[in-house]
């Protein structure tokens, strides 16, 4: 009987530990949000942002942006020109209502279709039953880097 109890606990734990349904829902939200961004579907994009605003940091080296609650009109006025895609997204559960997501965002930008590559980290939170973006940080991965190797890079 004791073995049966231990076996049932083990099986229950493994099924719960391997439940990635939240990961899939969040990653689907990421794909939908960035597809809307590329398609200039600003209504979808705004609907997928936290109602209390989004904290952003751009890959252009500028300072962190204050929390913003943007509208469709804001996006229509300042829409970036470009065709970009999400690559290798990974979702890490922080809590039942929050996920950390990282991925690469690549494509072309601007009127001259310049190559664009950035690393992105985002935080997704559940508001009113749906996943919305709360933070986004874009870090340049412009075909090389600015990191200067130091001794500590080689330490365990």
C-alpha positions in Angstrom: 0.0 0.0 0.0 2.8 2.4 0.8 4.4 1.7 -2.5 1.2 2.4 -4.3 0.8 5.7 -2.4 4.4 6.8 -3.3 3.9 5.8 -7.0 0.7 7.8 -7.2 2.4 10.8 -5.7 5.3 10.5 -8.1 3.0 10.2 -11.1 0.9 13.2 -9.9 4.0 15.3 -9.4 5.5 14.5 -12.8 2.3 15.4 -14.6 2.0 18.7 -12.7 5.7 19.5 -13.2 5.4 18.9 -16.9 2.3 20.9 -17.5 3.3 23.5 -20.0 -0.2 24.7 -21.0 0.5 28.2 -19.6 3.7 28.3 -21.5 1.8 27.5 -24.7 -0.8 30.1 -24.1 1.8 32.8 -23.3 3.9 31.9 -26.4 0.7 32.1 -28.5 0.1 35.6 -27.1 3.6 36.6 -28.0 3.2 35.4 -31.6 -0.1 37.1 -31.9 1.2 40.4 -30.4 4.2 40.6 -32.7 2.3 39.5 -35.8 -0.2 42.3 -35.1 2.8 44.7 -34.8 4.2 43.6 -38.1 0.7 43.8 -39.8 0.1 47.2 -38.3 -3.0 45.8 -36.5 -2.8 48.4 -33.8 -6.2 47.6 -32.2 -5.0 44.1 -31.5 -1.6 45.4 -30.2 -3.3 47.9 -27.8 -5.7 45.2 -26.6 -2.8 42.9 -25.7 -1.0 45.5 -23.6 -1.5 46.0 -19.9 -4.3 48.4 -19.1 -2.0 50.0 -16.4 0.7 50.6 -19.1 3.9 49.0 -20.4 7.5 49.6 -19.3 9.9 49.6 -22.3 13.5 49.9 -23.0 14.6 50.2 -26.7 17.7 48.7 -28.4 18.8 52.1 -29.6 20.8 52.9 -26.5 18.3 55.4 -25.2 17.2 55.5 -21.6 14.4 53.4 -20.1 11.0 54.8 -21.1 8.4 55.8 -18.5 5.4 53.5 -18.2 3.2 54.2 -21.2 -0.4 53.4 -22.1 -0.5 53.8 -25.8 -3.6 54.1 -28.1 -4.3 53.1 -31.6 -3.8 56.7 -32.7 -0.4 56.7 -30.9 0.7 53.7 -32.9 -0.7 55.0 -36.2 1.4 58.2 -35.7 4.7 56.5 -34.7 4.5 53.0 -36.3 8.0 51.6 -37.0 8.5 50.7 -40.6 9.7 47.1 -40.9 9.0 43.4 -41.2 10.2 41.5 -38.2 9.7 38.0 -36.8 10.0 36.3 -33.5 12.6 33.5 -33.3 13.3 30.9 -30.6 10.8 32.2 -28.0 11.1 30.7 -24.5 8.6 31.2 -21.6 9.5 30.8 -17.9 6.7 30.8 -15.4 7.2 33.2 -12.6 3.8 32.7 -11.0 0.3 31.6 -12.1 -0.3 35.1 -13.4 3.2 36.1 -14.7 5.7 34.8 -17.3 9.1 35.9 -18.4 9.6 35.5 -22.1 12.7 35.9 -24.2 13.4 35.6 -27.9 15.2 37.1 -30.9 13.4 39.6 -33.1 14.8 39.9 -36.6 14.0 41.3 -39.9 14.4 44.6 -41.8 13.5 48.1 -40.7 13.2 51.6 -42.2 12.5 52.7 -45.7 15.9 51.3 -46.8 15.1 47.8 -45.4 18.1 47.7 -43.1 18.8 44.4 -41.3 17.6 44.4 -37.7 18.3 41.9 -35.0 17.6 42.3 -31.3 17.3 40.2 -28.2 14.0 40.8 -26.4 12.8 40.0 -22.9 9.2 40.6 -22.0 7.0 40.0 -19.0 3.4 38.8 -19.6 0.8 39.0 -16.9 -2.8 37.8 -16.8 -5.3 40.6 -16.6 -9.1 39.8 -16.7 -8.3 36.3 -17.9 -6.0 37.1 -20.8 -2.3 37.4 -21.2 -1.0 40.9 -21.8 2.5 42.4 -22.1 3.7 44.4 -19.1 7.4 45.0 -19.8 9.6 44.8 -22.8 13.4 45.2 -23.1 15.1 45.2 -26.5 18.9 44.7 -26.4 20.9 45.2 -29.6 22.3 42.1 -31.2 23.4 43.9 -34.3 25.6 41.3 -35.9 28.3 41.6 -33.3 28.5 43.3 -30.0 30.0 45.9 -27.9 31.0 43.6 -25.0 34.7 43.9 -24.1 36.0 40.6 -22.7 37.2 40.7 -19.1 38.8 38.1 -16.9 35.6 37.5 -15.0 34.0 36.2 -18.2 36.2 33.1 -17.8 35.6 32.5 -14.1 33.1 29.9 -12.8 
